[in-house]
Amino acid sequence: MYVCRRCVRVLRSALLYIQPSVTSVLPPRAGPADLCYMSTTSGYSSAPVVPGILSLSRRERWKSCGIRYLTEQRSVSSPSLIRSSDLRLNDDENPPVEEASSVVSLPAGQTVIDVDAVRYPSPFKEISEEDAVQITVPSDLPPAAFSLRDYVDHSETLRRLVQLGVNLKTLEQRPNVGSMLVRLDFQADVAPRLFFLKDLGVEDSQLGQLLTKNPFILTKSLENLQARVAYLKSKKFSSESIAAMVSKAPYLLNFSVKRLDNRLGFFQEQLGLSAQKTRDVVIRLPRLLCGSLEPVKENLKVCELEFGFRKNEIQHIVIRVPKVLTANKRKLTQVFDFIHNVMGVPHSLIANFPQVLNAKFLRIKERHLFLEYLGRAHYDPAHPNYVSLERLVALPDETFCSEVALTAVDDFERFQKTL
């Protein structure tokens, strides 16, 4: 790229104001084009740098900075001028022009330094360890983004998590989870915990879903995770059972050994179960060890005080259907009231088939009313046309109509429209 000599002079005539760290400065070299002015005292001087320069005409102002008009072809000898005869012009028709200007006068307290004389450290120079520690390398991650998608190309951790099947869209909607994942190092933070889960027995296909529900396990100490697994094994939980429990309840290993021990003791004491039956209940519903105990306490009181079940019946219900302990109280009460008070099913039959308490209320209501319309709503085992609760709620519509109601599915569908 060729630039004319006049443009070069204009570009190099910019003056820089530099505040020095020491009072001594380097001796100036000849040439006004690379000069910058600063005060020999600390701070900037209040005196004007170039007094009266703004009051000059344009021609005189350029001449004071070492620039001449091409029409002035007179040579002026001055020891402080820079010769630029070595600059090659892109236009051969323009003859070489000699620059001449008068030396810029500086007020008292001002001195001249050469910017080119300032020394910069060489990239090949060896530095001490203290200086090396202070060197900061800017991160290639985007400084701010509205989605984790912008960080996937720059973060190995996010790329590997996506390959495992982790749903980043779900995680970025949770507070502080996105920033936590971006700061994690895959080799130091993520990989050891993935190997731990693999050794525990968690399937590869379940790792993505587990980390989507509980990404905080990546920040837990490996020693604490191993201690919690060792505690469960000491309570005679098998390795397969622990792996299944962690897959069903991803937050299980987030809780301390003390909390796990208190939860197991609570269920064994409140339900009056043996250690083996308590383990079976927890294995079938491991979130009992993770959630709040208030719904469990409330449902136990409802079953005993409001529903009127005896202690042994409650134990049988919990062993068969552990979800009763965490079910919605309003829904549980609605189902029991319809089965016991409307259908007339006694407590003993409900305890023998407690899955009915976990069934949908609308299905129970529609099928009972249809059987009542047909005159087949008999729930007493002593009746010849007895209909068990299991056949009432567990069978699909086609099987229910053909084997229990003894009618066509179209008749049942037309009856549903009348409700």
Phi, psi and chi 1 to 4 in degrees:
 res  aa     phi    psi   chi1   chi2   chi3   chi4
   1 MET       -  122.7  176.5  179.7  178.7      -
   2 TYR  -101.8  136.7  -67.2   93.9      -      -
   3 VAL  -126.9  138.5 -176.3      -      -      -
   4 CYS   -67.6  156.6   68.1      -      -      -
   5 ARG   -65.5  -31.1 -178.2  168.1   53.9 -174.6
   6 ARG   -68.0  -40.4 -176.3  174.9 -177.5 -178.1
   7 CYS   -65.9  -36.3  -65.8      -      -      -
   8 VAL   -62.4  -42.2  170.2      -      -      -
   9 ARG   -65.4  -37.8  -73.2  -58.4  177.6 -172.1
  10 VAL   -65.6  -41.8  172.4      -      -      -
  11 LEU   -69.2  -34.9  -65.9  175.5      -      -
  12 ARG   -87.6    0.0  -61.0 -173.5   63.1 -173.0
  13 SER   -90.7    4.6   63.9      -      -      -
  14 ALA   -69.2  134.3      -      -      -      -
  15 LEU  -101.3  133.3  -58.7  179.3      -      -
  16 LEU  -110.3  140.0  -56.6  176.7      -      -
  17 TYR  -101.3  119.9  -64.6   90.6      -      -
  18 ILE  -123.8  129.7  -58.4  177.6      -      -
  19 GLN   -88.8  116.0 -177.5  176.8    1.3      -
  20 PRO   -78.4  154.1   30.4  -34.2      -      -
  21 SER   -88.4  -19.7   58.4      -      -      -
  22 VAL  -130.2  166.0  -65.0      -      -      -
  23 THR   -82.7  -26.1   55.5      -      -      -
  24 SER   -83.4  142.2   60.8      -      -      -
  25 VAL  -128.0  166.8  -64.8      -      -      -
  26 LEU   -76.8  148.7  -61.8  175.1      -      -
  27 PRO   -66.1  138.7   24.0  -33.8      -      -
  28 PRO   -72.3  150.1   28.6  -32.9      -      -
  29 ARG   -97.1  162.0  -65.6 -167.2  -40.2 -172.6
  30 ALA   -68.9  140.0      -      -      -      -
  31 GLY   126.5  117.2      -      -      -      -
  32 PRO   -80.4   -8.3   29.3  -34.4      -      -
  33 ALA   -75.1  -25.7      -      -      -      -
  34 ASP  -112.9   29.3  -68.1  -28.6      -      -
  35 LEU   -97.6  144.6  -59.9 -177.5      -      -
  36 CYS  -137.2  146.6   59.1      -      -      -
  37 TYR  -109.0  137.9  -53.5  100.2      -      -
  38 MET  -149.9  159.6   69.7  177.9 -177.6      -
  39 SER   -81.1  144.3  174.8      -      -      -
  40 THR   -76.5  -14.8   56.4      -      -      -
  41 THR   -94.4  164.8   60.3      -      -      -
  42 SER   -67.9  140.0   60.7      -      -      -
  43 GLY    87.9  175.7      -      -      -      -
  44 TYR   -86.6  144.8  -67.2   99.3      -      -
  45 SER   -82.2  144.6  173.3      -      -      -
  46 SER   -80.2  -12.9   60.0      -      -      -
  47 ALA   -73.8  146.8      -      -      -      -
  48 PRO   -63.9  142.7   23.6  -32.7      -      -
  49 VAL   -70.2  -48.6  178.8      -      -      -
  50 VAL  -122.4   91.1 -175.8      -      -      -
  51 PRO   -67.4  133.3   24.4  -31.8      -      -
  52 GLY    76.7    4.7      -      -      -      -
  53 ILE   -71.3  -29.3 -168.3  171.7      -      -
  54 LEU   -75.0  -19.9  -61.7  177.9      -      -
  55 SER   -84.9   -6.4   61.2      -      -      -
  56 LEU   -80.9  163.7  -58.3  176.6      -      -
  57 SER   -74.6  171.7   62.6      -      -      -
  58 ARG   -63.5  -42.8  178.2  178.7  -62.0  179.7
  59 ARG   -64.4  -44.8 -178.1 -176.7  -63.0  -88.1
  60 GLU   -68.2  -34.5  -66.4  175.0  -10.3      -
  61 ARG   -64.4  -41.7 -170.2 -178.3  -55.6  169.0
  62 TRP   -69.6  -35.8  -76.0  111.8      -      -
  63 LYS   -67.2  -34.6  -71.0  176.3   62.8  178.1
  64 SER   -67.2  -22.3   64.2      -      -      -
  65 CYS   -95.2    6.4  -63.2      -      -      -
  66 GLY    91.8   16.8      -      -      -      -
  67 ILE  -116.1  133.4  -53.1  -59.7      -      -
  68 ARG  -116.3  154.5  -65.9 -168.6   56.9 -164.2
  69 TYR   -76.0  150.3  -81.9   73.8      -      -
  70 LEU   -67.0  -19.4  -64.1  178.3      -      -
  71 THR   -76.5  -18.8   56.4      -      -      -
  72 GLU   -93.5  100.7  -59.4  179.6    4.4      -
  73 GLN  -107.4   39.0  -62.1  -65.4  -24.7      -
  74 ARG  -104.5  140.6   57.3 -170.7 -176.8   87.1
  75 SER   -96.1  136.1   58.0      -      -      -
  76 VAL  -124.0  127.0  179.7      -      -      -
  77 SER   -91.0  122.6   60.4      -      -      -
  78 SER  -146.7  133.6  175.9      -      -      -
  79 PRO   -69.3  -15.5   26.6  -35.3      -      -
  80 SER   -98.5   12.5   61.5      -      -      -
  81 LEU   -95.3  149.3  -63.6 -179.8      -      -
  82 ILE   -97.8  127.5  -65.1  179.6      -      -
  83 ARG   -88.1  132.2  -63.2 -174.9   57.7   84.5
  84 SER  -121.4   33.1   60.5      -      -      -
  85 SER   -68.2  -14.7   58.9      -      -      -
  86 ASP   -82.2   -7.3   55.7  -18.9      -      -
  87 LEU   -74.5  133.4  -64.9  177.5      -      -
  88 ARG   -96.5  126.4 -170.8  176.1  -58.8  -83.3
  89 LEU   -88.7  149.4  -56.9  179.3      -      -
  90 ASN   -84.2   -8.1   58.4  -12.7      -      -
  91 ASP  -116.2  111.0 -171.0    0.0      -      -
  92 ASP   -73.5  -18.7  -64.0  -21.8      -      -
  93 GLU   -72.4  -26.2  -62.2  179.6   -1.9      -
  94 ASN   -79.3  121.1  -66.4  -26.8      -      -
  95 PRO   -73.7  156.8   27.7  -33.9      -      -
  96 PRO   -62.0  135.7   21.7  -31.8      -      -
  97 VAL  -112.3  132.5 -179.0      -      -      -
  98 GLU   -87.0  132.5  -62.7 -178.0   -1.6      -
  99 GLU   -90.0  141.9  -58.5   80.7    9.0      -
 100 ALA  -149.0  138.7      -      -      -      -
 101 SER  -159.6  163.4   74.6      -      -      -
 102 SER   -86.0  151.3   58.1      -      -      -
 103 VAL   -68.6  135.0  178.1      -      -      -
 104 VAL   -69.3  128.7  179.6      -      -      -
 105 SER   -84.3  136.1   59.4      -      -      -
 106 LEU  -111.1  143.2  -60.9  176.6      -      -
 107 PRO   -74.1  173.2   26.6  -34.1      -      -
 108 ALA   -66.2  142.1      -      -      -      -
 109 GLY    87.6   -1.3      -      -      -      -
 110 GLN  -110.3  144.5  -57.6  -73.3  -19.4      -
 111 THR  -136.1  171.0 -175.4      -      -      -
 112 VAL  -117.9  132.9 -179.1      -      -      -
 113 ILE  -125.9  161.1   65.9  170.9      -      -
 114 ASP  -104.8  120.5 -169.8   -8.5      -      -
 115 VAL   -64.0  -36.2  176.3      -      -      -
 116 ASP   -67.5  -18.3  -66.8  -21.9      -      -
 117 ALA   -83.4  -10.6      -      -      -      -
 118 VAL   -70.1  128.7  178.6      -      -      -
 119 ARG   -90.5  134.1  -65.3 -176.8  179.0 -179.3
 120 TYR  -109.6  148.6  -64.7   94.4      -      -
 121 PRO   -65.6  141.4   22.2  -33.0      -      -
 122 SER   -77.2  141.6  172.8      -      -      -
 123 PRO   -67.9  -16.2   23.5  -32.8      -      -
 124 PHE   -96.1    1.4  -56.5  100.4      -      -
 125 LYS   -79.6  134.0 -178.9 -179.1  177.8 -179.3
 126 GLU   -75.0  137.8  -65.1 -175.8    0.7      -
 127 ILE  -119.1  163.1   59.9  176.3      -      -
 128 SER   -77.7  167.4   60.8      -      -      -
 129 GLU   -66.1  -34.4  -65.2 -177.1   -0.4      -
 130 GLU   -63.1  -41.6  -68.2   77.5    6.1      -
 131 ASP   -69.9  -33.5  -63.6  -22.9      -      -
 132 ALA   -67.7  -35.5      -      -      -      -
 133 VAL   -66.2  -31.8  171.9      -      -      -
 134 GLN   -78.9   -9.1  -63.3  177.7   -1.4      -
 135 ILE   -75.1  126.7  -63.7  177.1      -      -
 136 THR  -111.4  129.6   58.0      -      -      -
 137 VAL   -99.5  121.4 -179.9      -      -      -
 138 PRO   -63.7  141.0   22.4  -32.2      -      -
 139 SER   -75.0  147.2  175.8      -      -      -
 140 ASP   -86.7    3.0   57.1  -11.7      -      -
 141 LEU   -74.4  148.6  -65.7  175.7      -      -
 142 PRO   -60.4  137.6  -21.3   31.2      -      -
 143 PRO   -65.3  -28.8   24.2  -33.6      -      -
 144 ALA  -156.0  146.8      -      -      -      -
 145 ALA  -157.9  158.6      -      -      -      -
 146 PHE   -96.0   -5.9  -65.1   99.1      -      -
 147 SER  -149.0  152.1  173.3      -      -      -
 148 LEU   -70.0  -13.1  -72.3  176.4      -      -
 149 ARG   -61.5  -32.0 -179.8  178.6   55.8 -175.7
 150 ASP   -71.0  -18.0  -59.3  -28.7      -      -
 151 TYR   -98.7   -9.6  -67.8   91.8      -      -
 152 VAL   -62.6  -40.0  172.7      -      -      -
 153 ASP   -70.3  -18.2  -64.6  -24.7      -      -
 154 HIS  -107.2  -11.8  -52.9  -82.7      -      -
 155 SER  -117.1  120.8  174.2      -      -      -
 156 GLU   -66.9  -34.6  179.9 -174.8    4.8      -
 157 THR   -61.1  -47.2  -59.8      -      -      -
 158 LEU   -66.8  -36.8  -64.4 -179.1      -      -
 159 ARG   -64.0  -43.7  -72.0 -160.9  -56.9  -90.0
 160 ARG   -67.7  -37.2  -63.0  -64.5 -178.4   88.1
 161 LEU   -64.9  -38.4  -68.2  179.3      -      -
 162 VAL   -64.3  -39.4  170.2      -      -      -
 163 GLN   -64.8  -29.5  -66.2  173.3   -0.4      -
 164 LEU   -77.7  -12.3  -71.5  173.7      -      -
 165 GLY   100.2   16.7      -      -      -      -
 166 VAL   -74.2  135.4  178.1      -      -      -
 167 ASN   -89.2   97.2 -168.2  -19.5      -      -
 168 LEU   -68.4  -28.2  -63.0 -177.3      -      -
 169 LYS   -64.4  -37.1 -176.8  177.7  179.8 -179.4
 170 THR   -71.3  -38.3  -58.3      -      -      -
 171 LEU   -71.6  -36.5  -67.2  179.4      -      -
 172 GLU   -70.5  -15.1   68.6 -174.7    8.3      -
 173 GLN   -82.4  -10.6  -63.3  174.7   -2.8      -
 174 ARG   -92.2  139.8  -56.8  173.2   61.8  178.2
 175 PRO   -64.8  134.3   22.2  -32.2      -      -
 176 ASN    68.6    0.3  -56.9  -34.6      -      -
 177 VAL   -77.0  -40.6  173.6      -      -      -
 178 GLY   -61.1  -48.0      -      -      -      -
 179 SER   -63.6  -33.0   58.8      -      -      -
 180 MET   -66.3  -43.1  178.2 -163.8   71.3      -
 181 LEU   -68.0  -36.6  -66.1  177.6      -      -
 182 VAL   -65.6  -33.7  171.7      -      -      -
 183 ARG   -78.9  -14.1  -64.4 -171.9 -177.3   97.4
 184 LEU   -75.5  141.7  -68.4  178.6      -      -
 185 ASP   -96.6  129.3 -178.1   79.6      -      -
 186 PHE   -65.0  -46.7 -177.7   80.4      -      -
 187 GLN   -68.9  -36.8  -60.9  -61.2  -27.1      -
 188 ALA   -89.1  -33.4      -      -      -      -
 189 ASP  -108.4  -43.8  -58.0  -35.5      -      -
 190 VAL   -87.6  -49.0 -179.1      -      -      -
 191 ALA   -57.9  -45.7      -      -      -      -
 192 PRO   -59.8  -35.4  -22.9   33.8      -      -
 193 ARG   -77.5  -30.1  -73.4  149.1 -175.9   84.8
 194 LEU   -66.9  -41.2  -67.9  178.9      -      -
 195 PHE   -64.2  -35.1  -73.9  125.2      -      -
 196 PHE   -63.7  -44.8  168.1   78.5      -      -
 197 LEU   -66.7  -36.5  -66.1  174.4      -      -
 198 LYS   -64.4  -45.1  -80.4  -73.7  -63.1  176.2
 199 ASP   -64.4  -27.9  -63.8  -21.2      -      -
 200 LEU   -70.6  -26.4 -169.7   60.7      -      -
 201 GLY   117.7    7.1      -      -      -      -
 202 VAL   -73.5  132.8  179.4      -      -      -
 203 GLU   -70.4  152.8  -61.0  -67.4  -24.1      -
 204 ASP   -61.5  -36.7  -64.9  -17.3      -      -
 205 SER   -69.2  -15.8   58.4      -      -      -
 206 GLN  -100.0   -7.8  -63.1  175.1  -15.8      -
 207 LEU   -65.8  -42.2  -72.6  175.5      -      -
 208 GLY   -62.6  -45.2      -      -      -      -
 209 GLN   -66.3  -37.8 -176.5  179.6    4.5      -
 210 LEU   -64.6  -45.6 -172.4  149.1      -      -
 211 LEU   -71.7  -27.5  -65.0  178.2      -      -
 212 THR   -66.0  -39.5  -58.9      -      -      -
 213 LYS   -79.0  -34.8  -66.6 -178.1  178.6  179.2
 214 ASN  -136.2   78.5  179.5   24.6      -      -
 215 PRO   -72.8  -14.9   27.9  -34.1      -      -
 216 PHE   -72.0  -11.9  -57.7  103.4      -      -
 217 ILE   -66.9  -20.5 -164.0  173.6      -      -
 218 LEU   -71.9  -14.5  -61.0  176.5      -      -
 219 THR  -103.9   -1.9   62.1      -      -      -
 220 LYS   -80.3  148.6  -60.1  -60.9  178.2 -178.8
 221 SER   -69.4  139.6  171.2      -      -      -
 222 LEU   -64.6  -33.6  -78.7  176.1      -      -
 223 GLU   -64.1  -40.7  -68.4   76.6    8.9      -
 224 ASN   -68.1  -39.8  -67.3  -24.4      -      -
 225 LEU   -63.9  -43.3  -64.6  176.4      -      -
 226 GLN   -65.9  -35.8  -65.8  170.1   -4.0      -
 227 ALA   -66.2  -37.4      -      -      -      -
 228 ARG   -70.4  -37.1  -67.2  157.1 -169.0  171.8
 229 VAL   -67.0  -40.5  172.5      -      -      -
 230 ALA   -63.5  -34.8      -      -      -      -
 231 TYR   -66.3  -44.4  167.0   77.7      -      -
 232 LEU   -63.2  -37.8  -66.9  176.0      -      -
 233 LYS   -66.6  -33.4  -70.0 -177.6  177.9  179.9
 234 SER   -67.6  -23.0   67.3      -      -      -
 235 LYS   -90.4   16.6  -65.1  -60.3 -179.8  179.5
 236 LYS    68.9   30.8  -61.2 -177.4  179.2 -179.9
 237 PHE   -84.9  130.1  -73.5   92.1      -      -
 238 SER   -73.4  163.4   62.7      -      -      -
 239 SER   -63.6  -38.6  -60.2      -      -      -
 240 GLU   -65.3  -38.2  -65.2   78.1    9.5      -
 241 SER   -67.1  -40.0  -60.6      -      -      -
 242 ILE   -65.1  -41.9  -63.6  175.3      -      -
 243 ALA   -62.7  -41.7      -      -      -      -
 244 ALA   -66.0  -39.2      -      -      -      -
 245 MET   -65.4  -40.8  -68.1  166.9   60.8      -
 246 VAL   -66.6  -36.6  172.9      -      -      -
 247 SER   -68.2  -38.7  -59.2      -      -      -
 248 LYS   -77.4  -36.3  -66.6  178.9 -178.7  178.1
 249 ALA  -124.1   85.5      -      -      -      -
 250 PRO   -60.3  -23.2  -23.6   34.0      -      -
 251 TYR   -85.2    4.1  -79.1   92.6      -      -
 252 LEU   -59.7  -44.4  178.4   62.8      -      -
 253 LEU   -81.4    0.3  -63.9 -178.6      -      -
 254 ASN   -78.8  -17.3  -76.7   27.7      -      -
 255 PHE   -95.0  151.5  -59.3  105.7      -      -
 256 SER   -72.2  166.2   63.2      -      -      -
 257 VAL   -63.0  -37.0  173.1      -      -      -
 258 LYS   -63.2  -41.8 -177.9  178.4  179.6 -179.3
 259 ARG   -67.8  -42.3  173.4  165.4  178.1  167.0
 260 LEU   -60.7  -40.7  -64.2  176.8      -      -
 261 ASP   -66.2  -40.2 -175.1   70.1      -      -
 262 ASN   -65.1  -38.3  -67.8  -23.5      -      -
 263 ARG   -67.4  -44.9  -69.1  -60.5  177.5   88.6
 264 LEU   -62.3  -40.6  -69.7  175.4      -      -
 265 GLY   -65.7  -35.5      -      -      -      -
 266 PHE   -64.2  -48.7  169.0   80.5      -      -
 267 PHE   -67.7  -37.1  -70.3  110.5      -      -
 268 GLN   -67.1  -34.6 -173.2  172.9    2.0      -
 269 GLU   -79.7  -44.8  179.1 -177.9   -4.4      -
 270 GLN   -70.2  -38.1  -68.9  -67.4  -35.8      -
 271 LEU   -88.9  -15.8  -59.7  176.0      -      -
 272 GLY    67.3   34.4      -      -      -      -
 273 LEU   -97.0  160.7  -58.2  175.9      -      -
 274 SER   -75.8  170.4   62.2      -      -      -
 275 ALA   -63.1  -40.2      -      -      -      -
 276 GLN   -66.6  -44.0  179.9   60.2   40.3      -
 277 LYS   -68.3  -33.4  -68.6 -176.9  177.8  179.8
 278 THR   -64.4  -41.5  -56.7      -      -      -
 279 ARG   -62.2  -40.9  -76.8 -166.3  -64.7  -91.1
 280 ASP   -62.4  -41.8  -65.8  -20.5      -      -
 281 VAL   -64.3  -42.9  171.0      -      -      -
 282 VAL   -69.3  -37.5  171.8      -      -      -
 283 ILE   -65.0  -39.5  -69.0  173.0      -      -
 284 ARG   -71.9  -32.4  -65.4 -175.0   60.4 -174.7
 285 LEU  -135.8   77.6 -167.2   65.4      -      -
 286 PRO   -68.4  -17.2   23.1  -32.0      -      -
 287 ARG   -69.1   -7.3   70.2  167.2 -178.4  -97.4
 288 LEU   -61.5  -29.1  -69.2  174.0      -      -
 289 LEU   -82.9   -9.8  -58.9  178.2      -      -
 290 CYS  -108.4  -36.3  -54.2      -      -      -
 291 GLY   -81.8 -175.2      -      -      -      -
 292 SER   -75.2  151.1  174.9      -      -      -
 293 LEU   -88.7  -10.8  -67.1  178.1      -      -
 294 GLU   -63.9  -46.7  -65.9  -57.4  -37.6      -
 295 PRO   -61.3  -34.3  -21.9   33.4      -      -
 296 VAL   -65.7  -47.0  176.3      -      -      -
 297 LYS   -62.2  -40.9  -64.8  177.8 -178.7  178.9
 298 GLU   -66.7  -42.9 -171.6  173.7    8.2      -
 299 ASN   -67.5  -34.3  -73.5  -10.0      -      -
 300 LEU   -64.7  -40.2  -72.1  175.6      -      -
 301 LYS   -68.5  -37.5  -68.5 -179.0  179.5  178.6
 302 VAL   -64.0  -44.4  167.6      -      -      -
 303 CYS   -63.4  -35.0  -69.7      -      -      -
 304 GLU   -85.5  -45.6 -177.1  177.9    0.9      -
 305 LEU   -89.9  -44.6  -58.9  179.2      -      -
 306 GLU   -86.3  -43.8  -64.5 -174.1   19.3      -
 307 PHE   -81.0  -28.8  -63.4  170.6      -      -
 308 GLY    85.3   22.3      -      -      -      -
 309 PHE   -76.8  148.7  -72.8  105.8      -      -
 310 ARG   -82.1  170.3  -65.7 -168.5  -63.7  -91.9
 311 LYS   -62.1  -45.4 -167.9   73.4  173.5 -179.4
 312 ASN   -68.2  -31.4   60.0  -22.0      -      -
 313 GLU   -68.7  -38.4  -67.4  175.8  -21.0      -
 314 ILE   -64.1  -41.1  -64.6  177.0      -      -
 315 GLN   -60.7  -43.8  -67.8  177.3   -5.3      -
 316 HIS   -64.2  -40.6 -174.9   73.9      -      -
 317 ILE   -63.8  -44.6  -68.7  173.7      -      -
 318 VAL   -66.6  -39.8  170.9      -      -      -
 319 ILE   -65.2  -39.7  -66.9  173.7      -      -
 320 ARG   -78.4  -41.3  -63.5  -75.6  -62.2  -85.4
 321 VAL  -132.8   85.9 -172.6      -      -      -
 322 PRO   -63.4  -21.4  -20.9   32.8      -      -
 323 LYS   -64.0  -16.7  -71.9 -175.2  178.1 -179.8
 324 VAL   -60.3  -30.9  172.9      -      -      -
 325 LEU   -68.1  -28.5  -64.2  174.5      -      -
 326 THR  -112.8    7.8   57.9      -      -      -
 327 ALA   -70.2  158.5      -      -      -      -
 328 ASN   -66.4  130.0 -177.8  -89.2      -      -
 329 LYS   -62.2  -42.2  176.4 -174.2  172.9 -177.8
 330 ARG   -65.2  -43.9 -179.8  178.4  177.9 -178.6
 331 LYS   -67.1  -40.9 -175.1 -111.6 -176.8 -173.5
 332 LEU   -63.1  -41.7 -171.9   64.4      -      -
 333 THR   -67.3  -38.5  -56.0      -      -      -
 334 GLN   -64.2  -43.7 -174.9 -177.6   33.7      -
 335 VAL   -66.9  -46.2  170.5      -      -      -
 336 PHE   -64.4  -40.1  174.9   81.3      -      -
 337 ASP   -62.9  -40.2  179.9   69.3      -      -
 338 PHE   -70.2  -42.5 -173.3   84.1      -      -
 339 ILE   -68.2  -43.8  -64.9  174.0      -      -
 340 HIS   -83.1  -44.1 -178.7   66.0      -      -
 341 ASN   -91.2  -32.7  -61.8  -35.0      -      -
 342 VAL   -91.7  -49.3  177.3      -      -      -
 343 MET   -81.5  -20.2  -63.2  172.2   54.7      -
 344 GLY    76.3   29.3      -      -      -      -
 345 VAL   -84.7  128.2  179.7      -      -      -
 346 PRO   -75.1  169.5   26.7  -33.3      -      -
 347 HIS   -62.3  -36.8  -71.1   82.1      -      -
 348 SER   -63.7  -40.6   58.5      -      -      -
 349 LEU   -69.4  -36.5  -68.1 -179.6      -      -
 350 ILE   -65.4  -41.2  -62.2  176.2      -      -
 351 ALA   -66.9  -30.7      -      -      -      -
 352 ASN   -72.6  -29.7  -71.3  -25.9      -      -
 353 PHE  -130.7   74.9 -173.5   74.1      -      -
 354 PRO   -72.7   -9.2   25.8  -32.8      -      -
 355 GLN   -60.7  -19.9  -70.8   84.3   -8.6      -
 356 VAL   -65.8  -27.1   70.3      -      -      -
 357 LEU   -70.7  -18.6  -62.7  174.7      -      -
 358 ASN   -99.8    2.6 -162.7   36.8      -      -
 359 ALA   -82.5  166.4      -      -      -      -
 360 LYS   -74.9  135.6  -65.6 -177.9  178.7 -179.9
 361 PHE   -63.6  -39.3  173.0   74.3      -      -
 362 LEU   -65.4  -38.0 -175.3   59.7      -      -
 363 ARG   -64.8  -44.4  166.8  176.1  -76.5 -161.9
 364 ILE   -61.8  -43.8  -60.9  172.9      -      -
 365 LYS   -66.3  -46.7  179.7  179.6  178.1 -179.3
 366 GLU   -63.2  -45.1  -70.4  177.5  -13.4      -
 367 ARG   -70.5  -37.4  -67.0 -171.3  175.5 -174.2
 368 HIS   -65.2  -44.6  166.1   70.7      -      -
 369 LEU   -65.0  -34.3  -65.2  178.0      -      -
 370 PHE   -69.0  -42.7 -175.6   61.1      -      -
 371 LEU   -66.2  -36.6  -69.0  177.3      -      -
 372 GLU   -66.4  -36.2 -170.8  178.1   35.8      -
 373 TYR   -65.7  -35.2  173.2   76.7      -      -
 374 LEU   -85.9   -9.2  -62.6  175.2      -      -
 375 GLY    79.3   27.0      -      -      -      -
 376 ARG  -118.8   17.7  -62.2 -179.0  179.8  -85.3
 377 ALA   -85.4   77.8      -      -      -      -
 378 HIS  -120.3  114.4  -54.1  -66.5      -      -
 379 TYR  -113.6   10.9  -52.6  106.2      -      -
 380 ASP   -90.5  124.0 -174.0    2.5      -      -
 381 PRO   -59.6  -23.0  -23.3   33.2      -      -
 382 ALA   -77.3  -13.5      -      -      -      -
 383 HIS   -77.7  143.0 -161.4  -80.7      -      -
 384 PRO   -64.9  -34.1   15.3  -25.0      -      -
 385 ASN   -99.8   41.3  -66.1  -33.7      -      -
 386 TYR   -63.7  134.5  162.5   69.2      -      -
 387 VAL  -114.3  116.6  177.9      -      -      -
 388 SER   -76.0  156.5   65.4      -      -      -
 389 LEU   -65.0  -31.7  -64.3  178.6      -      -
 390 GLU   -65.2  -46.2 -179.6  179.2    4.9      -
 391 ARG   -69.2  -23.7  -67.5  168.9   61.8   84.9
 392 LEU   -71.2  -40.5  177.2   68.6      -      -
 393 VAL  -111.0  -19.8  -61.2      -      -      -
 394 ALA   -91.7  -26.4      -      -      -      -
 395 LEU   -78.0  147.3  -62.8  177.0      -      -
 396 PRO   -69.1  169.1   22.4  -31.8      -      -
 397 ASP   -61.1  -41.7  -71.0  -15.9      -      -
 398 GLU   -63.9  -45.8  -65.6   79.2    4.3      -
 399 THR   -68.5  -39.2  -52.5      -      -      -
 400 PHE   -61.6  -43.0  167.6   76.9      -      -
 401 CYS   -70.3  -37.7  -67.3      -      -      -
 402 SER   -80.1  -34.2   60.5      -      -      -
 403 GLU  -102.0  -31.1  -63.1 -178.1    3.4      -
 404 VAL  -102.2  -54.8  178.9      -      -      -
 405 ALA   -80.7  -20.0      -      -      -      -
 406 LEU    55.4   50.8  -57.1  178.9      -      -
 407 THR  -150.6  177.6 -174.6      -      -      -
 408 ALA   -85.2  158.4      -      -      -      -
 409 VAL   -67.6  -32.8 -179.8      -      -      -
 410 ASP   -62.9  -36.4  -63.5  -22.7      -      -
 411 ASP   -65.0  -40.8  -63.9  -23.9      -      -
 412 PHE   -66.7  -38.0  179.7   58.0      -      -
 413 GLU   -68.1  -40.0  -68.5  176.9   -8.3      -
 414 ARG   -65.5  -35.2  -74.8 -166.3  -67.0  -91.9
 415 PHE   -67.9  -35.7  177.4   79.9      -      -
 416 GLN   -63.2  -30.9  -72.2  177.9  -45.1      -
 417 LYS   -71.6  -19.2  -63.8  177.8 -179.2  179.1
 418 THR   -84.8  -11.1   62.2      -      -      -
 419 LEU   -80.2      -  -63.8  178.9      -      -
